[in-house]
Amino acid sequence: TSTSTGYASIPKRALEWTLATIFSSFGWILG
């Protein structure tokens, strides 16, 4: 995957993990 220089260095798993953590945090806050 080579779209942009910034995103190229970031693994797909890292992005998925970050998104999962964010959604989990929002879900926990909203209850």
C-alpha positions in Angstrom: 0.0 0.0 0.0 1.6 3.3 -1.1 -0.8 6.2 -1.2 0.9 9.0 0.7 4.3 9.3 2.4 2.7 9.7 5.8 0.4 6.8 5.6 3.0 4.6 4.0 5.0 4.2 7.2 1.9 3.3 9.2 0.9 -0.4 9.1 -2.7 -1.3 8.5 -2.9 -3.1 11.8 -1.8 0.0 13.6 -4.6 2.0 12.0 -7.2 -0.7 12.7 -6.0 -1.0 16.3 -6.2 2.8 16.8 -9.7 3.0 15.2 -10.9 0.1 17.4 -9.5 1.7 20.5 -11.2 5.0 19.7 -14.5 3.4 19.0 -14.2 1.4 22.2 -13.5 4.5 24.2 -16.5 6.3 22.7 -18.7 3.3 23.4 -17.5 3.2 27.0 -18.1 6.9 27.5 -21.5 6.9 25.9 -22.3 3.7 27.8 
